[in-house]
């Protein structure tokens, strides 16, 4: 887990989130076994959607460049 993930899941509890989401939302859950399992499920469930979005993004970048040289800078 990256440093940003730990900072995200270790934030203070929110009473509003607890009442609104009944304490079962992965976005507001404290870091632990439940959070890890839900995170894995989200990653697997949304993988195909992320792959489709990346393909659309690559096509949008590639389309205007067809047949021309593009000078890329790092």
PDB file of N, CA, C and O in Angstrom:
ATOM      1  N   UNK A   1       0.848  -1.166   0.000  1.00  0.00           N
ATOM      2  CA  UNK A   1       0.000   0.000   0.000  1.00  0.00           C
ATOM      3  C   UNK A   1       0.893   1.229   0.000  1.00  0.00           C
ATOM      4  O   UNK A   1       1.885   1.288   0.726  1.00  0.00           O
ATOM      5  N   UNK A   2       0.537   2.201  -0.813  1.00  0.00           N
ATOM      6  CA  UNK A   2       1.311   3.426  -0.901  1.00  0.00           C
ATOM      7  C   UNK A   2       1.057   4.348   0.274  1.00  0.00           C
ATOM      8  O   UNK A   2       0.121   4.150   1.048  1.00  0.00           O
ATOM      9  N   UNK A   3       1.909   5.366   0.398  1.00  0.00           N
ATOM     10  CA  UNK A   3       1.783   6.328   1.483  1.00  0.00           C
ATOM     11  C   UNK A   3       0.484   7.095   1.433  1.00  0.00           C
ATOM     12  O   UNK A   3      -0.093   7.404   2.476  1.00  0.00           O
ATOM     13  N   UNK A   4       0.017   7.404   0.254  1.00  0.00           N
ATOM     14  CA  UNK A   4      -1.248   8.142   0.122  1.00  0.00           C
ATOM     15  C   UNK A   4      -2.417   7.306   0.613  1.00  0.00           C
ATOM     16  O   UNK A   4      -3.351   7.837   1.213  1.00  0.00           O
ATOM     17  N   UNK A   5      -2.374   6.013   0.366  1.00  0.00           N
ATOM     18  CA  UNK A   5      -3.461   5.143   0.810  1.00  0.00           C
ATOM     19  C   UNK A   5      -3.570   5.139   2.331  1.00  0.00           C
ATOM     20  O   UNK A   5      -4.669   5.226   2.880  1.00  0.00           O
ATOM     21  N   UNK A   6      -2.433   5.039   3.010  1.00  0.00           N
ATOM     22  CA  UNK A   6      -2.458   5.023   4.469  1.00  0.00           C
ATOM     23  C   UNK A   6      -2.956   6.345   5.027  1.00  0.00           C
ATOM     24  O   UNK A   6      -3.695   6.364   6.011  1.00  0.00           O
ATOM     25  N   UNK A   7      -2.558   7.452   4.409  1.00  0.00           N
ATOM     26  CA  UNK A   7      -3.038   8.762   4.859  1.00  0.00           C
ATOM     27  C   UNK A   7      -4.540   8.874   4.644  1.00  0.00           C
ATOM     28  O   UNK A   7      -5.242   9.477   5.455  1.00  0.00           O
ATOM     29  N   UNK A   8      -5.030   8.301   3.565  1.00  0.00           N
ATOM     30  CA  UNK A   8      -6.452   8.382   3.237  1.00  0.00           C
ATOM     31  C   UNK A   8      -7.302   7.589   4.224  1.00  0.00           C
ATOM     32  O   UNK A   8      -8.328   8.080   4.694  1.00  0.00           O
ATOM     33  N   UNK A   9      -6.887   6.379   4.536  1.00  0.00           N
ATOM     34  CA  UNK A   9      -7.709   5.522   5.390  1.00  0.00           C
ATOM     35  C   UNK A   9      -7.526   5.793   6.876  1.00  0.00           C
ATOM     36  O   UNK A   9      -8.306   5.290   7.685  1.00  0.00           O
ATOM     37  N   UNK A  10      -6.525   6.569   7.256  1.00  0.00           N
ATOM     38  CA  UNK A  10      -6.307   6.827   8.679  1.00  0.00           C
ATOM     39  C   UNK A  10      -6.840   8.192   9.111  1.00  0.00           C
ATOM     40  O   UNK A  10      -6.431   8.714  10.148  1.00  0.00           O
ATOM     41  N   UNK A  11      -7.737   8.768   8.336  1.00  0.00           N
ATOM     42  CA  UNK A  11      -8.303  10.064   8.712  1.00  0.00           C
ATOM     43  C   UNK A  11      -9.335   9.870   9.828  1.00  0.00           C
ATOM     44  O   UNK A  11      -9.792   8.752  10.065  1.00  0.00           O
ATOM     45  N   UNK A  12      -9.697  10.955  10.510  1.00  0.00           N
ATOM     46  CA  UNK A  12     -10.665  10.838  11.611  1.00  0.00           C
ATOM     47  C   UNK A  12     -12.033  10.356  11.128  1.00  0.00           C
ATOM     48  O   UNK A  12     -12.400  10.550   9.969  1.00  0.00           O
ATOM     49  N   UNK A  13     -12.773   9.731  12.028  1.00  0.00           N
ATOM     50  CA  UNK A  13     -14.119   9.256  11.698  1.00  0.00           C
ATOM     51  C   UNK A  13     -15.046  10.434  11.438  1.00  0.00           C
ATOM     52  O   UNK A  13     -14.900  11.505  12.026  1.00  0.00           O
ATOM     53  N   UNK A  14     -15.988  10.214  10.559  1.00  0.00           N
ATOM     54  CA  UNK A  14     -16.978  11.229  10.226  1.00  0.00           C
ATOM     55  C   UNK A  14     -18.352  10.744  10.686  1.00  0.00           C
ATOM     56  O   UNK A  14     -18.829   9.699  10.245  1.00  0.00           O
ATOM     57  N   UNK A  15     -18.975  11.502  11.566  1.00  0.00           N
ATOM     58  CA  UNK A  15     -20.304  11.138  12.053  1.00  0.00           C
ATOM     59  C   UNK A  15     -21.316  11.134  10.918  1.00  0.00           C
ATOM     60  O   UNK A  15     -22.187  10.267  10.851  1.00  0.00           O
ATOM     61  N   UNK A  16     -21.191  12.111  10.027  1.00  0.00           N
ATOM     62  CA  UNK A  16     -22.107  12.195   8.887  1.00  0.00           C
ATOM     63  C   UNK A  16     -21.997  10.944   8.014  1.00  0.00           C
ATOM     64  O   UNK A  16     -23.010  10.355   7.639  1.00  0.00           O
ATOM     65  N   UNK A  17     -20.779  10.546   7.697  1.00  0.00           N
ATOM     66  CA  UNK A  17     -20.583   9.359   6.859  1.00  0.00           C
ATOM     67  C   UNK A  17     -21.093   8.110   7.571  1.00  0.00           C
ATOM     68  O   UNK A  17     -21.686   7.229   6.948  1.00  0.00           O
ATOM     69  N   UNK A  18     -20.861   8.042   8.865  1.00  0.00           N
ATOM     70  CA  UNK A  18     -21.322   6.889   9.652  1.00  0.00           C
ATOM     71  C   UNK A  18     -22.848   6.767   9.599  1.00  0.00           C
ATOM     72  O   UNK A  18     -23.377   5.672   9.410  1.00  0.00           O
ATOM     73  N   UNK A  19     -23.537   7.863   9.764  1.00  0.00           N
ATOM     74  CA  UNK A  19     -25.008   7.833   9.765  1.00  0.00           C
ATOM     75  C   UNK A  19     -25.576   7.638   8.362  1.00  0.00           C
ATOM     76  O   UNK A  19     -26.538   6.895   8.170  1.00  0.00           O
ATOM     77  N   UNK A  20     -24.982   8.301   7.401  1.00  0.00           N
ATOM     78  CA  UNK A  20     -25.493   8.242   6.037  1.00  0.00           C
ATOM     79  C   UNK A  20     -25.255   6.882   5.388  1.00  0.00           C
ATOM     80  O   UNK A  20     -26.114   6.373   4.668  1.00  0.00           O
ATOM     81  N   UNK A  21     -24.085   6.296   5.645  1.00  0.00           N
ATOM     82  CA  UNK A  21     -23.694   5.062   4.965  1.00  0.00           C
ATOM     83  C   UNK A  21     -23.708   3.837   5.881  1.00  0.00           C
ATOM     84  O   UNK A  21     -23.264   2.762   5.479  1.00  0.00           O
ATOM     85  N   UNK A  22     -24.209   3.986   7.094  1.00  0.00           N
ATOM     86  CA  UNK A  22     -24.336   2.893   8.058  1.00  0.00           C
ATOM     87  C   UNK A  22     -22.999   2.234   8.390  1.00  0.00           C
ATOM     88  O   UNK A  22     -22.957   1.067   8.781  1.00  0.00           O
ATOM     89  N   UNK A  23     -21.916   2.980   8.235  1.00  0.00           N
ATOM     90  CA  UNK A  23     -20.597   2.463   8.598  1.00  0.00           C
ATOM     91  C   UNK A  23     -20.078   1.355   7.713  1.00  0.00           C
ATOM     92  O   UNK A  23     -19.142   0.658   8.105  1.00  0.00           O
ATOM     93  N   UNK A  24     -20.642   1.161   6.542  1.00  0.00           N
ATOM     94  CA  UNK A  24     -20.237   0.051   5.678  1.00  0.00           C
ATOM     95  C   UNK A  24     -19.683   0.508   4.340  1.00  0.00           C
ATOM     96  O   UNK A  24     -19.648  -0.277   3.392  1.00  0.00           O
ATOM     97  N   UNK A  25     -19.255   1.743   4.241  1.00  0.00           N
ATOM     98  CA  UNK A  25     -18.727   2.248   2.982  1.00  0.00           C
ATOM     99  C   UNK A  25     -17.209   2.149   2.982  1.00  0.00           C
ATOM    100  O   UNK A  25     -16.573   2.491   3.979  1.00  0.00           O
ATOM    101  N   UNK A  26     -16.622   1.696   1.903  1.00  0.00           N
ATOM    102  CA  UNK A  26     -15.175   1.523   1.830  1.00  0.00           C
ATOM    103  C   UNK A  26     -14.449   2.868   1.854  1.00  0.00           C
ATOM    104  O   UNK A  26     -13.320   2.946   2.337  1.00  0.00           O
ATOM    105  N   UNK A  27     -15.068   3.908   1.349  1.00  0.00           N
ATOM    106  CA  UNK A  27     -14.412   5.217   1.307  1.00  0.00           C
ATOM    107  C   UNK A  27     -14.196   5.799   2.698  1.00  0.00           C
ATOM    108  O   UNK A  27     -13.248   6.557   2.900  1.00  0.00           O
ATOM    109  N   UNK A  28     -15.043   5.466   3.652  1.00  0.00           N
ATOM    110  CA  UNK A  28     -14.926   6.011   4.999  1.00  0.00           C
ATOM    111  C   UNK A  28     -14.558   4.957   6.035  1.00  0.00           C
ATOM    112  O   UNK A  28     -14.511   5.256   7.228  1.00  0.00           O
ATOM    113  N   UNK A  29     -14.300   3.745   5.603  1.00  0.00           N
ATOM    114  CA  UNK A  29     -13.964   2.675   6.538  1.00  0.00           C
ATOM    115  C   UNK A  29     -12.547   2.853   7.064  1.00  0.00           C
ATOM    116  O   UNK A  29     -11.661   3.283   6.325  1.00  0.00           O
ATOM    117  N   UNK A  30     -12.323   2.526   8.336  1.00  0.00           N
ATOM    118  CA  UNK A  30     -10.959   2.577   8.866  1.00  0.00           C
ATOM    119  C   UNK A  30     -10.129   1.451   8.253  1.00  0.00           C
ATOM    120  O   UNK A  30     -10.663   0.428   7.825  1.00  0.00           O
ATOM    121  N   UNK A  31      -8.821   1.658   8.220  1.00  0.00           N
ATOM    122  CA  UNK A  31      -7.936   0.648   7.652  1.00  0.00           C
ATOM    123  C   UNK A  31      -8.005  -0.617   8.498  1.00  0.00           C
ATOM    124  O   UNK A  31      -7.880  -0.574   9.722  1.00  0.00           O
ATOM    125  N   UNK A  32      -8.203  -1.725   7.828  1.00  0.00           N
ATOM    126  CA  UNK A  32      -8.282  -3.013   8.510  1.00  0.00           C
ATOM    127  C   UNK A  32      -8.671  -4.085   7.506  1.00  0.00           C
ATOM    128  O   UNK A  32      -8.601  -3.873   6.295  1.00  0.00           O
ATOM    129  N   UNK A  33      -9.079  -5.227   8.015  1.00  0.00           N
ATOM    130  CA  UNK A  33      -9.424  -6.362   7.158  1.00  0.00           C
ATOM    131  C   UNK A  33     -10.588  -6.034   6.222  1.00  0.00           C
ATOM    132  O   UNK A  33     -10.549  -6.366   5.037  1.00  0.00           O
ATOM    133  N   UNK A  34     -11.633  -5.374   6.762  1.00  0.00           N
ATOM    134  CA  UNK A  34     -12.790  -5.014   5.930  1.00  0.00           C
ATOM    135  C   UNK A  34     -12.366  -4.100   4.793  1.00  0.00           C
ATOM    136  O   UNK A  34     -12.751  -4.316   3.644  1.00  0.00           O
ATOM    137  N   UNK A  35     -11.570  -3.073   5.108  1.00  0.00           N
ATOM    138  CA  UNK A  35     -11.138  -2.118   4.088  1.00  0.00           C
ATOM    139  C   UNK A  35     -10.312  -2.819   3.009  1.00  0.00           C
ATOM    140  O   UNK A  35     -10.501  -2.564   1.820  1.00  0.00           O
ATOM    141  N   UNK A  36      -9.406  -3.692   3.415  1.00  0.00           N
ATOM    142  CA  UNK A  36      -8.557  -4.406   2.445  1.00  0.00           C
ATOM    143  C   UNK A  36      -9.395  -5.288   1.517  1.00  0.00           C
ATOM    144  O   UNK A  36      -9.152  -5.321   0.311  1.00  0.00           O
ATOM    145  N   UNK A  37     -10.365  -5.994   2.064  1.00  0.00           N
ATOM    146  CA  UNK A  37     -11.219  -6.849   1.235  1.00  0.00           C
ATOM    147  C   UNK A  37     -12.055  -6.022   0.267  1.00  0.00           C
ATOM    148  O   UNK A  37     -12.162  -6.366  -0.910  1.00  0.00           O
ATOM    149  N   UNK A  38     -12.644  -4.942   0.750  1.00  0.00           N
ATOM    150  CA  UNK A  38     -13.457  -4.087  -0.114  1.00  0.00           C
ATOM    151  C   UNK A  38     -12.612  -3.428  -1.197  1.00  0.00           C
ATOM    152  O   UNK A  38     -13.058  -3.286  -2.335  1.00  0.00           O
ATOM    153  N   UNK A  39     -11.414  -3.034  -0.852  1.00  0.00           N
ATOM    154  CA  UNK A  39     -10.517  -2.423  -1.834  1.00  0.00           C
ATOM    155  C   UNK A  39     -10.186  -3.422  -2.947  1.00  0.00           C
ATOM    156  O   UNK A  39     -10.194  -3.066  -4.125  1.00  0.00           O
ATOM    157  N   UNK A  40      -9.899  -4.663  -2.575  1.00  0.00           N
ATOM    158  CA  UNK A  40      -9.625  -5.699  -3.582  1.00  0.00           C
ATOM    159  C   UNK A  40     -10.823  -5.909  -4.504  1.00  0.00           C
ATOM    160  O   UNK A  40     -10.666  -6.033  -5.718  1.00  0.00           O
ATOM    161  N   UNK A  41     -12.009  -5.949  -3.925  1.00  0.00           N
ATOM    162  CA  UNK A  41     -13.224  -6.130  -4.731  1.00  0.00           C
ATOM    163  C   UNK A  41     -13.393  -4.976  -5.705  1.00  0.00           C
ATOM    164  O   UNK A  41     -13.703  -5.189  -6.877  1.00  0.00           O
ATOM    165  N   UNK A  42     -13.190  -3.756  -5.225  1.00  0.00           N
ATOM    166  CA  UNK A  42     -13.326  -2.575  -6.096  1.00  0.00           C
ATOM    167  C   UNK A  42     -12.312  -2.609  -7.233  1.00  0.00           C
ATOM    168  O   UNK A  42     -12.648  -2.308  -8.378  1.00  0.00           O
ATOM    169  N   UNK A  43     -11.085  -2.973  -6.921  1.00  0.00           N
ATOM    170  CA  UNK A  43     -10.044  -3.029  -7.950  1.00  0.00           C
ATOM    171  C   UNK A  43     -10.416  -4.054  -9.015  1.00  0.00           C
ATOM    172  O   UNK A  43     -10.293  -3.775 -10.208  1.00  0.00           O
ATOM    173  N   UNK A  44     -10.866  -5.224  -8.606  1.00  0.00           N
ATOM    174  CA  UNK A  44     -11.238  -6.259  -9.570  1.00  0.00           C
ATOM    175  C   UNK A  44     -12.488  -5.882 -10.356  1.00  0.00           C
ATOM    176  O   UNK A  44     -12.550  -6.103 -11.565  1.00  0.00           O
ATOM    177  N   UNK A  45     -13.479  -5.318  -9.681  1.00  0.00           N
ATOM    178  CA  UNK A  45     -14.743  -4.977 -10.322  1.00  0.00           C
ATOM    179  C   UNK A  45     -14.566  -3.873 -11.359  1.00  0.00           C
ATOM    180  O   UNK A  45     -15.150  -3.933 -12.441  1.00  0.00           O
ATOM    181  N   UNK A  46     -13.766  -2.872 -11.033  1.00  0.00           N
ATOM    182  CA  UNK A  46     -13.614  -1.722 -11.919  1.00  0.00           C
ATOM    183  C   UNK A  46     -12.453  -1.855 -12.900  1.00  0.00           C
ATOM    184  O   UNK A  46     -12.184  -0.920 -13.655  1.00  0.00           O
ATOM    185  N   UNK A  47     -11.767  -2.984 -12.908  1.00  0.00           N
ATOM    186  CA  UNK A  47     -10.616  -3.154 -13.797  1.00  0.00           C
ATOM    187  C   UNK A  47     -10.988  -3.000 -15.268  1.00  0.00           C
ATOM    188  O   UNK A  47     -10.312  -2.280 -16.002  1.00  0.00           O
ATOM    189  N   UNK A  48     -12.048  -3.663 -15.705  1.00  0.00           N
ATOM    190  CA  UNK A  48     -12.425  -3.592 -17.120  1.00  0.00           C
ATOM    191  C   UNK A  48     -12.849  -2.171 -17.498  1.00  0.00           C
ATOM    192  O   UNK A  48     -12.593  -1.727 -18.617  1.00  0.00           O
ATOM    193  N   UNK A  49     -13.486  -1.467 -16.584  1.00  0.00           N
ATOM    194  CA  UNK A  49     -13.877  -0.084 -16.861  1.00  0.00           C
ATOM    195  C   UNK A  49     -12.641   0.794 -17.007  1.00  0.00           C
ATOM    196  O   UNK A  49     -12.578   1.631 -17.907  1.00  0.00           O
ATOM    197  N   UNK A  50     -11.660   0.611 -16.130  1.00  0.00           N
ATOM    198  CA  UNK A  50     -10.416   1.388 -16.230  1.00  0.00           C
ATOM    199  C   UNK A  50      -9.693   1.084 -17.532  1.00  0.00           C
ATOM    200  O   UNK A  50      -9.168   1.991 -18.178  1.00  0.00           O
ATOM    201  N   UNK A  51      -9.663  -0.189 -17.922  1.00  0.00           N
ATOM    202  CA  UNK A  51      -8.997  -0.557 -19.171  1.00  0.00           C
ATOM    203  C   UNK A  51      -9.682   0.081 -20.372  1.00  0.00           C
ATOM    204  O   UNK A  51      -9.010   0.543 -21.293  1.00  0.00           O
ATOM    205  N   UNK A  52     -11.008   0.112 -20.373  1.00  0.00           N
ATOM    206  CA  UNK A  52     -11.744   0.763 -21.467  1.00  0.00           C
ATOM    207  C   UNK A  52     -11.441   2.257 -21.515  1.00  0.00           C
ATOM    208  O   UNK A  52     -11.236   2.812 -22.594  1.00  0.00           O
ATOM    209  N   UNK A  53     -11.412   2.903 -20.369  1.00  0.00           N
ATOM    210  CA  UNK A  53     -11.136   4.339 -20.315  1.00  0.00           C
ATOM    211  C   UNK A  53      -9.717   4.652 -20.781  1.00  0.00           C
ATOM    212  O   UNK A  53      -9.495   5.661 -21.450  1.00  0.00           O
ATOM    213  N   UNK A  54      -8.761   3.804 -20.436  1.00  0.00           N
ATOM    214  CA  UNK A  54      -7.384   4.000 -20.901  1.00  0.00           C
ATOM    215  C   UNK A  54      -7.315   3.845 -22.413  1.00  0.00           C
ATOM    216  O   UNK A  54      -6.624   4.615 -23.079  1.00  0.00           O
ATOM    217  N   UNK A  55      -8.016   2.869 -22.961  1.00  0.00           N
ATOM    218  CA  UNK A  55      -8.029   2.676 -24.414  1.00  0.00           C
ATOM    219  C   UNK A  55      -8.630   3.888 -25.123  1.00  0.00           C
ATOM    220  O   UNK A  55      -8.127   4.306 -26.166  1.00  0.00           O
ATOM    221  N   UNK A  56      -9.699   4.452 -24.566  1.00  0.00           N
ATOM    222  CA  UNK A  56     -10.311   5.654 -25.151  1.00  0.00           C
ATOM    223  C   UNK A  56      -9.333   6.821 -25.088  1.00  0.00           C
ATOM    224  O   UNK A  56      -9.200   7.566 -26.059  1.00  0.00           O
ATOM    225  N   UNK A  57      -8.656   6.989 -23.971  1.00  0.00           N
ATOM    226  CA  UNK A  57      -7.684   8.073 -23.819  1.00  0.00           C
ATOM    227  C   UNK A  57      -6.536   7.936 -24.808  1.00  0.00           C
ATOM    228  O   UNK A  57      -6.141   8.916 -25.439  1.00  0.00           O
ATOM    229  N   UNK A  58      -6.001   6.739 -24.948  1.00  0.00           N
ATOM    230  CA  UNK A  58      -4.904   6.509 -25.889  1.00  0.00           C
ATOM    231  C   UNK A  58      -5.359   6.809 -27.314  1.00  0.00           C
ATOM    232  O   UNK A  58      -4.612   7.411 -28.086  1.00  0.00           O
ATOM    233  N   UNK A  59      -6.554   6.404 -27.663  1.00  0.00           N
ATOM    234  CA  UNK A  59      -7.073   6.670 -29.012  1.00  0.00           C
ATOM    235  C   UNK A  59      -7.257   8.165 -29.242  1.00  0.00           C
ATOM    236  O   UNK A  59      -6.980   8.660 -30.335  1.00  0.00           O
ATOM    237  N   UNK A  60      -7.717   8.882 -28.236  1.00  0.00           N
ATOM    238  CA  UNK A  60      -7.880  10.338 -28.372  1.00  0.00           C
ATOM    239  C   UNK A  60      -6.546  11.041 -28.564  1.00  0.00           C
ATOM    240  O   UNK A  60      -6.463  12.036 -29.284  1.00  0.00           O
ATOM    241  N   UNK A  61      -5.523  10.540 -27.935  1.00  0.00           N
ATOM    242  CA  UNK A  61      -4.185  11.121 -28.095  1.00  0.00           C
ATOM    243  C   UNK A  61      -3.598  10.721 -29.438  1.00  0.00           C
ATOM    244  O   UNK A  61      -2.955  11.533 -30.103  1.00  0.00           O
ATOM    245  N   UNK A  62      -3.812   9.483 -29.837  1.00  0.00           N
ATOM    246  CA  UNK A  62      -3.218   8.972 -31.067  1.00  0.00           C
ATOM    247  C   UNK A  62      -3.909   9.495 -32.322  1.00  0.00           C
ATOM    248  O   UNK A  62      -3.244   9.729 -33.331  1.00  0.00           O
ATOM    249  N   UNK A  63      -5.203   9.679 -32.284  1.00  0.00           N
ATOM    250  CA  UNK A  63      -5.975  10.057 -33.469  1.00  0.00           C
ATOM    251  C   UNK A  63      -5.479  11.341 -34.149  1.00  0.00           C
ATOM    252  O   UNK A  63      -5.278  11.315 -35.363  1.00  0.00           O
ATOM    253  N   UNK A  64      -5.272  12.448 -33.452  1.00  0.00           N
ATOM    254  CA  UNK A  64      -4.815  13.668 -34.132  1.00  0.00           C
ATOM    255  C   UNK A  64      -3.404  13.548 -34.709  1.00  0.00           C
ATOM    256  O   UNK A  64      -3.001  14.376 -35.525  1.00  0.00           O
ATOM    257  N   UNK A  65      -2.659  12.538 -34.299  1.00  0.00           N
ATOM    258  CA  UNK A  65      -1.263  12.409 -34.707  1.00  0.00           C
ATOM    259  C   UNK A  65      -1.060  11.455 -35.879  1.00  0.00           C
ATOM    260  O   UNK A  65       0.083  11.246 -36.284  1.00  0.00           O
ATOM    261  N   UNK A  66      -2.086  10.884 -36.428  1.00  0.00           N
ATOM    262  CA  UNK A  66      -1.928   9.885 -37.487  1.00  0.00           C
ATOM    263  C   UNK A  66      -1.262  10.486 -38.711  1.00  0.00           C
ATOM    264  O   UNK A  66      -1.657  11.541 -39.208  1.00  0.00           O
ATOM    265  N   UNK A  67      -0.250   9.792 -39.179  1.00  0.00           N
ATOM    266  CA  UNK A  67       0.437  10.198 -40.396  1.00  0.00           C
ATOM    267  C   UNK A  67       1.419  11.344 -40.210  1.00  0.00           C
ATOM    268  O   UNK A  67       2.021  11.794 -41.185  1.00  0.00           O
ATOM    269  N   UNK A  68       1.595  11.821 -39.000  1.00  0.00           N
ATOM    270  CA  UNK A  68       2.531  12.917 -38.760  1.00  0.00           C
ATOM    271  C   UNK A  68       3.503  12.522 -37.660  1.00  0.00           C
ATOM    272  O   UNK A  68       3.195  11.717 -36.781  1.00  0.00           O
ATOM    273  N   UNK A  69       4.673  13.108 -37.740  1.00  0.00           N
ATOM    274  CA  UNK A  69       5.648  12.922 -36.683  1.00  0.00           C
ATOM    275  C   UNK A  69       5.292  13.858 -35.542  1.00  0.00           C
ATOM    276  O   UNK A  69       4.925  15.013 -35.757  1.00  0.00           O
ATOM    277  N   UNK A  70       5.403  13.357 -34.361  1.00  0.00           N
ATOM    278  CA  UNK A  70       5.119  14.168 -33.179  1.00  0.00           C
ATOM    279  C   UNK A  70       6.370  14.206 -32.325  1.00  0.00           C
ATOM    280  O   UNK A  70       6.978  13.178 -32.028  1.00  0.00           O
ATOM    281  N   UNK A  71       6.737  15.406 -31.942  1.00  0.00           N
ATOM    282  CA  UNK A  71       7.911  15.559 -31.093  1.00  0.00           C
ATOM    283  C   UNK A  71       7.453  15.516 -29.632  1.00  0.00           C
ATOM    284  O   UNK A  71       6.770  16.422 -29.152  1.00  0.00           O
ATOM    285  N   UNK A  72       7.836  14.469 -28.956  1.00  0.00           N
ATOM    286  CA  UNK A  72       7.434  14.308 -27.559  1.00  0.00           C
ATOM    287  C   UNK A  72       8.576  14.726 -26.642  1.00  0.00           C
ATOM    288  O   UNK A  72       9.743  14.427 -26.895  1.00  0.00           O
ATOM    289  N   UNK A  73       8.215  15.414 -25.588  1.00  0.00           N
ATOM    290  CA  UNK A  73       9.213  15.832 -24.598  1.00  0.00           C
ATOM    291  C   UNK A  73       8.856  15.224 -23.252  1.00  0.00           C
ATOM    292  O   UNK A  73       7.688  15.030 -22.917  1.00  0.00           O
ATOM    293  N   UNK A  74       9.883  14.939 -22.512  1.00  0.00           N
ATOM    294  CA  UNK A  74       9.676  14.389 -21.154  1.00  0.00           C
ATOM    295  C   UNK A  74       9.708  15.485 -20.129  1.00  0.00           C
ATOM    296  O   UNK A  74       9.552  15.220 -18.937  1.00  0.00           O
TER     297      UNK A  74
END
